């Protein structure tokens, strides 16, 4: 049988074609051996104007709902002379496209397989993702629906660790990342994030230049508030034992941008992306042609996966939209993917989410020696792999 991947078909069901002139049912010993619960006729060739040598196509419901039972039943059915063939009830995907007016400019969503991935899930408000950045403009009309705000417009899930007392974004960098992760989808406004529905938490650590202490505080808060995913579109060349300790002891998945110097992180590390912490995913950037962006850092050992990062349209301050370049834009695609996977499989913890994201990467020769997976983020394959 050609379907040897158990994630490709429905459990408990087999489709069988019955040869012309035979009954479509299965009774007695046949039904007992196969383990048939009931038979449902799907297609009646006699109603077709085209010649056909089949009597019927039927759906066989099995008593045993395990995946292996499907394979066993197919083997038994194909031993019966009146069965032309039997096959699994295979999965297929819709190709969802949101009605957000700027969606056609989000080339990265197509590159990572988002339209078919959204057939599995569009996210969940039960999943919170922390944006460790310059803050989020949580009043942006395309983000507001995915934040928790009070009646007077104050965000509930927003902290300022930089010491200024205001978690609102001041540079637009964090807002741009947040929009790629979780701009509200299908709301006829602006863009759509990788997650149409998610809970965005603003974890402000400073502006374009900041110290490491606020980051450590942000990670601590993520543990306190059980935030399972952190996006980190920033980095530096100095190793910090304290920051690595905090990341190692963070209970969730830590997504990190690889850097924008066009250099090899295996040789010239950029942190936090280059820490060898089990819960880090380090992300390089691609362009719209699917190649590694010229500015993107890389590393066969220290960079895990590539994602769209050049000429990325997303949310900006004061309700606006803007294009930005960088691995800062690539990391949010992976963070959004992680949030989608967590929504689809709430039982998955950080390391399982990381494993599925990396194992489902779309391997391509051009990334060989550049990232450890040799591939690009593929959220359609990711969710297919995670299918129950």
Secondary structure, DSSP 8 states (H G I E B T S, - for coil): -----GGGEEEEEEEEEEETTS-S---HHHHHHHTEEEEEEEE-GGG-SS--SEEEEEEEEES--SHHHHHHHHHHHTTSTTEEEEEEEE----------TTGGG-HHHHHTTHHHHTTT--EEEEEEEEEEES---TT-TTTGGGS-B-TTS-BSSEEE-SSSS--S-SSSHHHHHHHHHH--SSSSSS---SSSEEEEEEEE--SSS--SHHHHHHHHHHHHTT--EEEE---BSS--HHHHHHHHT-SSEEEEE--SSS-BTTTS--BTTTS--TTEEEEEEE-TTSSB-TT--B-TTT--EEEE-SSEEEE-GGG-EEEE-SHHHHHHHHHHHHHHHHHH-TT--HHHHHHHHHHT-EE-GGGTTTSTTSEE--HHHHHHHT--
